[in-house]
Amino acid sequence: MIKCIAIDDEPLALEVIKDYASKTPFLDLKATFVNTQSALKFLLENEIELVFLDIKMPDISGLDFAKMIGNRKVIFTTAFAEHAVEAFTLDVSDYLLKPISFNRFLISCQKVYEKVYSSLPAVSHIFVKDGYNLIKVNLDGLDYIASEGNYLTFFESGKKTLSRMTFNDAFEILPIGKFLRIHKTHVVNLAKITVVEKNSLKLQNGIELPIGPNYKDELLKQL
């Protein structure tokens, strides 16, 4: 579990973070604060790995506060896009613009999860949103992902999960090097491929998937 806090002078914004954190299985939201003084005191007395931080604070800006809290991960939550460049010079984990969707929040948190636990064995699963639920997808069992509009279907052995995501969203949370886009509508688990033909490939379970002409060269390189 990633221990975190949230700092924002708007109580409604903190309620959103509370709600989203409660739906994210690997987050442990320890406290919320409407001012940086109380938050700093808490950070000095507690082991916290991640801080959700608003930029426009009345006493000290989030940008300055981020410089004071050591090597903790920071995700900025703000209504102002113009501070993004300066924020990333501080090596923050992400920059979320309000109103923040849960899907965007989850993607950001999973990036932090991978960084925090990068010294541990490779991530074995991800969580994707299916309606109001978070569904665990086991990566070893994930054969491929298919796209239809703004939705993706994750095909595991004997199970499929539909989520409102794009491939760009998916690649934010999938481990690097294990999955590859082979067509405008398909991403495949490279470990599941058994045969590559001219315009298609076959998986271990016998399923055949198309290969787009713009993707074949990269597929052959990866294999």
Steps between C-alpha positions, in 0.01 A plus 500: 500500500617852417453732798383842382347832600311770310538877535249745352335814634170394340316242716300376199821423313621299800174305501567398139849376591357312801241332281748403229760377749241279671438331163871442429610174665868589546449849653479569873390862545615589850378860525382809312597863564370844400830672585866417449611573859298212644600277211871569551478417871328171412765415241779559752338252739378231259632282218312615192593396146261707288351849526204625297565874491309803374715777354294809587519495881446816711809476722769340282470382142494131425808547283699634795355244738607215271860615539473465880384140534805300399478209260131425544298448184276795405191511281383855441122551492417842359263699283788690336684351204761776474714360782555159339846571356635635829340210689675235295837668555449393862480138383144454622315182414207659321293814444122453517268773377168551679238375460688172537341184364541178695656327200770770472555487877545122490748514212706757687502295819601183321802682357601589855437143614743369240765752604462435873526125453750498214747306713247221551408226252327621185140613531278196458166676457323827432159634597261636238166669547190308390197719565518590869732211583876447488587167342834327551665388175778241539768583246634146465154384395423799278504384136413821320307827512248606237379854434160627395461876513590626847468154655751221543429134566766309695496132404635265766470122507129439552424862584460838332477848651357806324636841601454854374863563402716565197821321405693806616341458844582129502866548414532737796440205735620195304859386569747610233612240249236233567214628286507635146249662270467288185197666343297817548251287695725247678781477755653159567692333781828416325549189715176348363598508130571161338479571125545816292356489150490762224205702630412327827636313798384216722505475877557200724125452537452491121348847467603682183555878501560740210833677443477851355754586228629794704572279801665189356858630489494590869343162584781315324758710684342420836491129425 
